[in-house]
Amino acid sequence: MFFNINPSNGVPVYEQVSRQILFAVAAGGLASGEMIPSVREMARQLAINPNTVARAYRQLQDQEILETVRGEGMAVAKGARAKCKSVRTKLIREQIAQVLRAARQSQLSDEEIRKMVESELK
């Protein structure tokens, strides 16, 4: 599992960890029942504080995306993929809406926006 953490992008590091696990589950990179690295191992891999990873894992547990496997660690919960797809769609939709608001505030026409989007999709 490879994550890219950017401490200067404005998104809290624990949220970046949480989102990347969520997106990995949604994309099928992590399957139900699959174990994830321990808090210490993930913190070591990402060179971040273990408390930050623990916070991300707690958030994912609260969302029922991760579950504790007694004596083994944390695993992707059964049915998590559907939840992750839904959350991923919501997050992406919010980001798109934010970009569209910025584009409209800068007086871009719908056609100009459409051309930009189509160009980026290529």
C-alpha positions as CSV (number, residue, x, y, z in Angstrom):
1,M,0.0,0.0,0.0
2,F,1.5,3.3,-1.1
3,F,0.2,6.7,0.1
4,N,1.3,10.2,-0.8
5,I,1.1,12.6,2.2
6,N,1.5,16.3,1.5
7,P,1.6,18.2,4.8
8,S,1.3,21.6,3.1
9,N,-1.8,21.0,0.9
10,G,-4.3,22.4,3.5
11,V,-5.9,19.0,4.3
12,P,-5.0,17.6,7.7
13,V,-2.6,14.7,7.5
14,Y,-5.0,12.3,9.4
15,E,-7.7,13.2,6.8
16,Q,-5.2,12.5,4.0
17,V,-4.5,9.0,5.4
18,S,-8.2,8.4,6.0
19,R,-9.2,9.4,2.4
20,Q,-6.4,7.4,0.8
21,I,-7.5,4.2,2.6
22,L,-11.1,5.0,1.7
23,F,-10.3,5.6,-1.9
24,A,-8.2,2.3,-2.0
25,V,-11.1,0.4,-0.7
26,A,-13.5,2.0,-3.1
27,A,-11.2,1.2,-6.0
28,G,-10.8,-2.4,-4.9
29,G,-7.1,-2.0,-3.9
30,L,-8.1,-3.1,-0.4
31,A,-10.7,-5.9,-0.1
32,S,-13.1,-6.8,2.7
33,G,-11.2,-8.7,5.3
34,E,-7.8,-7.5,4.2
35,M,-5.5,-6.5,7.0
36,I,-4.0,-3.0,6.9
37,P,-0.7,-2.0,8.4
38,S,-0.5,-1.4,12.2
39,V,-0.6,2.1,13.4
40,R,3.2,2.0,14.1
41,E,4.0,0.4,10.7
42,M,1.9,2.9,8.8
43,A,3.4,5.9,10.7
44,R,6.9,4.6,10.0
45,Q,6.1,4.1,6.2
46,L,4.7,7.6,6.0
47,A,7.1,9.3,8.4
48,I,4.3,10.8,10.5
49,N,3.2,10.6,14.1
50,P,1.5,7.4,15.2
51,N,-1.2,9.4,16.9
52,T,-2.1,10.9,13.4
53,V,-2.5,7.4,12.0
54,A,-4.5,6.3,15.0
55,R,-6.8,9.2,14.5
56,A,-7.4,8.3,10.8
57,Y,-8.0,4.6,11.8
58,R,-10.5,5.7,14.5
59,Q,-12.3,7.9,12.0
60,L,-12.6,4.9,9.6
61,Q,-13.7,2.6,12.4
62,D,-16.5,5.2,13.3
63,Q,-17.6,5.0,9.6
64,E,-17.5,1.2,9.8
65,I,-14.9,1.0,7.0
66,L,-12.3,-0.6,9.3
67,E,-12.9,-3.1,12.1
68,T,-10.7,-4.6,14.8
69,V,-9.7,-8.2,14.4
70,R,-8.9,-9.4,17.9
71,G,-5.2,-10.3,18.3
72,E,-4.4,-9.3,14.7
73,G,-5.1,-5.6,14.1
74,M,-7.3,-3.8,11.7
75,A,-9.1,-5.1,8.6
76,V,-11.4,-3.7,6.0
77,A,-14.9,-4.3,7.2
78,K,-17.4,-6.4,5.2
79,G,-19.5,-4.1,3.0
80,A,-17.0,-1.3,3.2
81,R,-16.5,-1.0,-0.5
82,A,-20.0,0.3,-1.2
83,K,-19.7,2.8,1.6
84,C,-16.3,3.9,0.4
85,K,-17.6,4.4,-3.2
86,S,-20.5,6.6,-1.8
87,V,-18.1,8.7,0.3
88,R,-15.6,9.0,-2.5
89,T,-18.4,10.2,-4.8
90,K,-19.5,12.8,-2.3
91,L,-16.0,14.1,-1.7
92,I,-15.2,14.4,-5.4
93,R,-18.6,16.0,-6.0
94,E,-17.9,18.6,-3.3
95,Q,-14.5,19.4,-4.9
96,I,-16.0,19.8,-8.3
97,A,-18.7,22.1,-6.9
98,Q,-16.0,24.2,-5.3
99,V,-14.0,24.5,-8.5
100,L,-17.1,25.4,-10.5
101,R,-18.0,28.1,-8.0
102,A,-14.4,29.5,-8.4
103,A,-14.7,29.4,-12.2
104,R,-18.0,31.2,-12.2
105,Q,-16.8,33.8,-9.7
106,S,-13.9,34.5,-12.1
107,Q,-16.5,35.2,-14.9
108,L,-15.8,32.1,-17.0
109,S,-18.7,31.1,-19.3
110,D,-20.2,27.6,-19.1
111,E,-18.6,26.9,-22.5
112,E,-15.2,27.9,-21.3
113,I,-15.6,25.7,-18.2
114,R,-16.9,22.8,-20.4
115,K,-13.8,23.1,-22.7
116,M,-11.5,23.1,-19.7
117,V,-13.2,20.0,-18.2
118,E,-13.1,18.2,-21.6
119,S,-9.5,19.0,-22.0
120,E,-8.6,17.7,-18.6
121,L,-10.5,14.5,-19.2
122,K,-8.4,13.7,-22.3
